[in-house]
Amino acid sequence: MAHLVAVDPQIHKEYYVYPERTESAGAELHLIPVVPAEVAHVACQMPVLLTKNELTGQFVLAAMTGFEPKQNLFWQDGRWQGLYVPLQLQRQPFFLGKNEGSGADYAVCLDIQNPAVGQGAVPEGAQALFSSTGAETEYYRHVKQLLASILQGEAQVQQLTELLLSMALIQPVSLDITFADQSSTRLQGLYSIDQQKLATLDPAHLVLLHQQGLLAVVYTMLSSMSQIYGLIDRKNQQLARL
Amino acid sequence: MLDADKAADRTVQTVVIVGGGNAGWLTAGRIAAKHKAKAGGIKVVLVESPSVAPIGVGEGTWPTMRSTLIALGISETDFIRECDATFKQGAKFARWVTGAEEDFYYHPLVLPQGFSKADMAAYWLQAQSKPELAPQFSSFSNDLCYQEAICERSLAPKTIRHPEFGAVANYAYHLDSGKFGLFLQKHCTEQLGVEHILDDVTAIQSAANGDIAAVQTKNSGLIAGDLFVDCTGFSSLLLGKHYQVPFKACDDILFIDTALAVQVPYPNEDAPIASHTISTAQDAGWIWDIGLQHRRGVGYVYSSKHCSEEEARATLARYVGPAISDLKVRKIPIVSGHRTEFWKNNCVAVGLSAGFLEPLEASALVLVEMSAQMISEQLPANRQVMDIVAKRFNQTFLYRWDKIIDFLKLHYILSKRSDTAFWRDNRKPETIPQSLQELMQLWSHRAPCDLDFTSNNEVFPAASYQYVLFGMGFKPNLSAQQYLLDNWDFATQQFQQNRKMIEQAVSTLPTHRELISKIRHYGFSRI
């Protein structure tokens, strides 16, 4: 069970994190939320699609790493096999929490039950959050930067999906896939860009997307669809190893 | 002669709807949306009395309301938020068969499993008498439809991830009728280009051929039009009062003539919301119970010939419980029946002005939707062809009213209750329409099938008749029709499939209350 606490320089002075071990948070994710700024990196290996948040029904941008829940084809032999690690995995085991009290809107939280977290003398390969003088370490500042990028990115995702919806550019992905062992699956709950509508989009809308810095994202999402084949290949290789 | 020809050639350019309320606005909206009133197509004017409050009954819809909302270009999220609307997945009929506490059956909105491929009712009936075939059987609606299980758990028919109007299980709505009227008014006037005049109609000006040329209003002068839609409620100002089209009562078949309605608040804001209409049989009628977001709508509809108002109030109080002492009970007279014609000259009646039946199967709003759809889709090009459209409209809707009357009566004749005169009188042969008696004879040897209902204008599909017949314990004698039972493998698969669907549905669907609060908070996506 995760146990989130707001990071406090006094209380968490002696805490450290193994950055290499944090990617395991994604071991069982078949869809990993991503933000527009990292879409180009993610799209090198994975399809970038839209899916709906389970709890809110709102569209989110996600990298597809498997064909069914709990299946991450980029997680093998106990480690992340992708070239790029999405921000949502990099920032583990830190989270942004809404600040209930006054002052700043958000507080940095740490999952102190996470196996990558420890307390005491900093072992090799681990990174302390605070120096002996109580100042934030470079590592911790980097984490805070990551969290800020995600926060900013989530606002951009919302802007992106609102624009796409208003331009009717989103369409459900419907794809039946048969793997090497003849088992098959039907992709459900995934959405992508309607290529035909994009091709005939009126200039004013194109300019709007461009000005918001989202046109490249839209085209990258579209071209990343071909990464489905890479994903099928990974699945078939996995089947061959069994 | 020349003038008459001119009148005949005159194209239909202006439709005047007299009366607001749901009937008026739904008709105005359908016509305005289809005929592009806003872009300068047909002109749609709705004149509504500022002093007459809409009657505001009819809180239950059919799944057709989804297509109606789509046709009007309405967002489902907006509709649910603004009309206090909830989901309706059919009706639960309690105490209709024996009157016992545990006596109930469902008329869900999802077709029976395997319905389109085989007569599953025959297999189900056979299995009842041969327990070795199917040890786990419970009831027709539960063995062949997964929706009853959803309703019994107060679950929603969809999740927040479904798009607007999409679903796991077919659904309709419960809505606050008053809010719905205002919501439609806003949409029709702001989005669809319907012209809204708040004024009293004081007189009707006739043309030489007997048509209505214009209606005279108190403050806005004459309002002329080519087609007039009478949505004036029970007063039926145009069709009834002006044209004197006779009213055909059907109180000899359906005895309900009074409603006592009350709005019951929930005990707390997290209280479960029923996902179906609950209709509970009483001594002289039945009580409807409809769960909206912020309150329930409850009412006792009864036959005043079989029960005094005092008794009826006591029955309603027993059902609602102590909370009723603080609530206002409204008495509404019900005149069951319909006009013998609905479209006369250039005037067509929609809604209560056309007729009314007890709300047992939520027929009021669906008849409004069907009328509005037919008027908008078959809107006569000119006065000359209007008589033909009128004739077809009348044939279609007389058929529909008859079918609804038959279907409502079916609920009463299958009851085994004999505890009160109301239930005994309902089964007297002279109160049962000939058409229904014939169907019952057919069905004494087999289940209802689609071939029994071949008109394009059917209201209830064969599946609905099956749910009511077999829900109420009707048993045809299949001995002469053994060919109906030639594929048990298929049938067994269907029963298994249904159990699987139940499992899947109850493990994935949110509670009705939870979905409603998510819709209020986040809303559905369009896709």
Interface residues (C-beta under 8 A of the other chain):
Chain A: K52 N53 E54 L55 T56 G57 Q58 F59 L165 I170 Q171 P172 G189 Y191
Chain B: T159 I160 R161 H162 K518 H521 Y522 G523 F524 S525 R526 I527
